[in-house]
């Protein structure tokens, strides 16, 4: 997958949220699998646990230390 030029992340310190839009030059099904499967996400962001894969699902990312 090849990433394209992307805008910076938007942060909201009051709600402890980060929103990032990333455009990836790859088929939608491959991208969706990469960003919704905990085993794939864990390769980049530490241990992940998600309550669903639909829009608005919540989850955690845990890092050692």
HELIX and SHEET records of a PDB file:
HELIX    1   1 UNK A   28  UNK A   36  1                                   9    
HELIX    2   2 UNK A   38  UNK A   45  1                                   8    
SHEET    1   A 2 UNK A   2  UNK A   3  0                                        
SHEET    2   A 2 UNK A  24  UNK A  25 -1                                        
SHEET    1   B 2 UNK A  10  UNK A  12  0                                        
SHEET    2   B 2 UNK A  17  UNK A  19 -1                                        
SHEET    1   C 2 UNK A  47  UNK A  51  0                                        
SHEET    2   C 2 UNK A  58  UNK A  62 -1                                        
END                                                                             
